[in-house]
């Protein structure tokens, strides 16, 4: 039987397929040029190398459990070979469908959840298909080398995208392109850090609704949500970064919304189950969760702001964490921040934001702040927590000696 079916482009979003203009004008046949699969524990990751972003559909089947991906208008490359698999992932098959889609079928030993993201590759674009046993959080293979512990997951949210260009600066510079470039750089730094894993709300020029961005972070079991933006102001001489977390007013509004929709809260907000609770109890539970999340958000945001202040070439406009009712910050369970990386209204800064070296400087500063925060406040069960415990044991042993 079919468990679920969605049409998507790059993010696993339900609903209408968002296509790039070139694709919307008419699809050309593409080739799947590479297919690599790795399996560990009850997880697997497939890397699909394509020339460009490709619309796809996915669904899962039972008896036996299978995860299916259809790549629209795609053929198998002439040199493509199916990889050998083992363990939790039992088999990989491939076949051309009557509608012209190339179907990949992953047979698993238990029901699987599927996550998708795009990365650049030598072939053009790489679609990452991440499979994990249903109900278990995704974590990367790299954490199992020495100390046991799952990855810390950071969801990077490049603001705007697709039909929403965001702020437009001198020479038609669009905010959506700046945020995507910085977001990609930040994600690469996170992925390169042992014990961390980045997911992205978008890794292409597509539009993602604001609340869907929150839901993506919850779906990916994120430990932190970081939204990247570029500011605007009527004064063209103002420049520098600002860091925001959710305001109390925004939190109270979201709490009321969650209580009103408490039958769906567990599905939409990463396990916060309010089903069957009274209105009063639900309000108390959401309020406590929101207060704790805002507190953790403030600590994380201060760490990032400090790193931005210490970074060379990166100006900071406001030297304290600000609070505002931004929709993307309203998760009641995931610490969240929004970073205005600079002001597009300053022509010189707008031009500087298009430069790779400046984008890297901003991304590196944000990453250092995130890294410092999690080294001091590692979530339980993560590699960072295991390493911190090992350091403390070593200090105690040294002092005792």
N, C-alpha and C positions, 0 to 999 in steps of 0.2 A: 504494500500500500504506500501511497505517497504521503509523507509527513508534512512537507511544506514546499512551496515553489515561489520564487521571486525572479523578476527581471531587474538587472542592474547594469551599471557601467563599470564602476571601479571601487565602490565603497561598501557593497552589500546593502544598498538602500532599497526599501520597498517602493513600489509604485512605478511612475513613469520613467522610462529610460532617458537619462540625460546624455545627449550625444554632442561631441565636438562638431563644429560646423562642417568639417570635411567629411565626417561620417554621415551626418544628416543629409548631405547633398547626394549621397549614393555610396554604398559600401563596395569596396573592392576586395576581392579575395585576398586573404592574408595567409601566411604559413606559420605554423607552430614550429619554431626553429630549434628549440631546446626544451627538454623536460627532465628535470632532476628531482629526485625524491629522497628525503631523509626521514628516518623514523626513530623515536626514542620514547620509552615508556608507553603511555597511551596517547601519544601525539605524533603528528607527521607534518611535514611541510613540503609542498610541491612548488618548484620554480618553473614557470611557463614563460619562455622567451618568445616575444613577438616583435614585429616591426613598429607597432603603434598601439595606442589604446584601443581595445576591442570590446564591444558590448557582449555581455555574457549573461547566462541564466544558470541558476543552481537550484538543486532540490536534493532531498534525501529519501531513501527507500529503506524498507525493512524486509526481513526474511529472505535473504540475509541483509545485514546493514550495509548500505552503500551510500557514498556521497558522489553526486553527479554534477559536472560542470559542462555546459554547452557554450562553445566559443562561436559566436555568430560569424558567418562568412569566412570560415577558416579551414585550411587543409593541413594535413600533416606534412612537414618538410621532407624532402626526398631522403635525407640522411637521418631522420629521427628514429630513435629506437626506444622502446619501452624499458624503463629501468627495472632492475630487480628489487624486490621489496621483501620485508620480513617483519616478524613480530606482530604488533597490533594492527598494522596495515598489511592485509593478506594478499592483495592483488591490485594491479592497475591495468585497465583495458581502455582501448580507444577505438572509435568508429565514426564514420561520416553519416550524418542524419539526412533524411529526405529533404529537409528544409535548408540544407547547405551548412548546418552547424557541425563543428567537430565536437564529439562527445567524449569526455574523459570520465571513467567510472573508477572510483576508489572503494574497494571492498575492505571494511574494517571489522574488527572482532566485537565491537559494541557500537551503539548509536553515537554519531559524531556531530559536534558543532563545527560550523565552517566560518572562518574569518578571511577577508580578502584585503589586499593592499597592493598598490603599484610601486615599483622602483625603476629607476633608469638602469639600463644594461647595455652591454656592447652591441647587442642585437637591435636595440631601440628601447623597448619597454619590457619589464618583467612583472608578471602577475604572480604574487605570492598567495598560494592557497594553503591556509593553516587549518589543520584538522586536530581536534582534541575530543576526548571522550566527553559525552554530553554531561554537563553539570560541573566539569572540572575546569579551573582557570587555565588559560594558555600560559606556558612559560617556555623560554627558549632552551635549546639543548646545551648552550654554553655554560649553564650554571652547575652542571653535575660533575665537573672535572675534579674538584678537590673537596670543598665543603659543600654539604647538601643544602639546598634552599632554592626557592623559586625566584624568578626574576621580579624586580620592581618594574611595574608597567607604567609608562608615562604616555598619555595621549596628547599628541601635538595637533593643535587646531589652527591651520592657516586661515585667517579670516577672509570672508567674502568668497568670490569664485564664480565662474560661469557667467550668468546674466547679471550678477551683482559685482561690479568692478571695485566697489569701495571708493575711497577718495582718489581723485585724479589730480596729479600735480603737473608741473612744468613739462612741456613736450609730450603731453598725454600719458605720462607715467601712471600706471594703474596700481592701486594698493594691492589688489588680489595677486598680482604677479610678484610683488615684493614679499608679501607674507608667505607665499608658497615657496619661494627661494630660501627664505630664512628658515621656514619650517622644515624643509628637506635637510638643510644643513644641521639643524638641531637634532633631527631624528637620526642622522648618520652618527653624530657624536654620541648620542644615547646608546645606539646599537653597538658601537665600538667599545662601550664600557662593560666589562664583565659584571654580570649581576643586574643588568638593566635591559629593558626592551621597549622600543618605541612603537606605538601605533599612530596612525594619522586619520583624522576625520576626512581629509581629502589629500590625494597626492596627484591631482590632475586639475585642470581648469574646469571644474564642475561646481554647480550650486548645491549646497547642502543646507537645509533649513536649520535654524538656530537650535531648536530643541532636539533635532536629530543628532546634532553634534554631542549633546549631553548623553543621548542614548547610546551612541557609539562608544563613548568612554565607559559607560556602565556595562555594555555588552562585552567589552574587552577586559573587564575587571581591573580598570585603571586605578593606580595608587595616587595619581596626580593628573590634573588636566591643565594644559598650558595653551592659552589662545594668543595668537600672534596678530598684531594689528599695526597700523600706522595712523598717527593722529593728524588733526587738522585744526587750524585756528585762523581767526581773522587777522592776527598780527603775524606778518611773514618773518619776523625776527626771532620768534620763539622756536627753540629747538631742544631736543633731548627726550629721553625715555621716561615713561611713567609706568607704575605697576598698580593694578587694581585687584581687589577681591570683592566678594559680594557684600552689599550693604545690608544692614539689619532690616530696612524696609523691603528690599528685594527678597530677603529670606522669609519674612512674614508672609508676603504675597505668595511665594512658592509653597510655603507650608500649608496655607489655606487651599491652594490648588491640589496639593497632594492628598490632603484629607478628603476633599470633595471627590477625588478619583481613587480612593484607597483600594478599590477592588482590583485596579490595574497596577498598583504601585510596585508590587514585587517584580512584575515583568518589565517595568519601565525603568526602575531605579536600582538594579543590581541587588535584588534580594531583600529590600526593605518591605516586609510583608505586613500590611495593615488590614488584610482581609478579616472580617468578622469582629474587628475592634469597634468600640463605640466612638462617636465623634470626639468626645472629650479625651479618651485615652489616645486616640490617633493623633490629636493635636499635641498632646504632651510628648509622645514618642517622636513625632516629626520635629518639634521644637528642640528637644534635647539633641537629636541628630544634627540639625542645622547648626546649633550653637557650637557643638564639638567640631564640625566640619569647618566653620568659619574660623575658629581658633587655630586649627591646623593650617588652614589656608594663609592666615596672617603670618605664621612662623615661616612657612615656605616662601611666601612673597617677600618677606624681609631679607631672607637669604639671597634671593635672586636680585633684589634691589641693591644689596651690598656688593654683589659681584659686578653688577652693571656700573656702580660708582667706582669700582677699582679697575675697571677695564680700560686699557689705552684706546684712545680715539672714539670712545662711545660716550657722548654727552648724556647727562641726566637732568631733566627739567625739574621734577618734584622729588625731593629727597625723603619722602615718607610714603608709606603704602596708602593708596586711596581706596575708597569704597564707593561702589555704584551698583545699581540693580540690573547689571547686564544679564541677559537671558542665559547665555552660555555658562554663567558661573553658578547657576541655581541648583546644581546637584546637591541633594541633602546628605550624600554619603561620600563624595569624592572631593578632596581638597582641590580648589580651582583658583586660577589666577588669569588675568588678561594683561598682556604687556603691550603698551603703545611704544613701539621701538624708536620712533622719532616723529617729527612733524613734517608732513608732506607739503604744508603751506610755506615752508622755507625752501625756496628753489634750490639752494646749494645742498641742503640736506636731502631733498628729493632725488637729486642727481647722484649724491653719494650713496643713497640706499640701493641704487641699481648696480653698484660696484661689488663684485664678488668678495673682495677683501673686507669691505665694511659689513656685508651680510655675515661673513664668517666671524668677524669680531663680535657682533651682536649675539650670534648663535652660541659662540664659545662662552661668552659671559653668562648667558642664561643657563647653559649647561653646568658651568662651575657652581652657580647658585643652587641648582637642583641637586647636584652631587653632594655639596656641603650639607644641604638639608637632610638628605636621606642617610648620610653617614652619621649624623647626629640623631636622627629619628627614623631608624629603619623599621619597616613594618614587620610584624612577627612572621616567622616562617620563611623569610627571604634570605638570600645569600648575604646581603649586607648585615642582617641581624646576626647570622652565624659568625661572620667575620668580626663584628663588634664584640660579641660574647667571647670570642677567642682572644681578642686584644685585652679585654678586661681580665680574663683568666691569667694571661701572661703578666700583666701589671701586678696582679695580686701575688703571683708566684715570685716575681722579682722583688717586691717589697718584703715578702716573707723571708727571702734569702738574705 
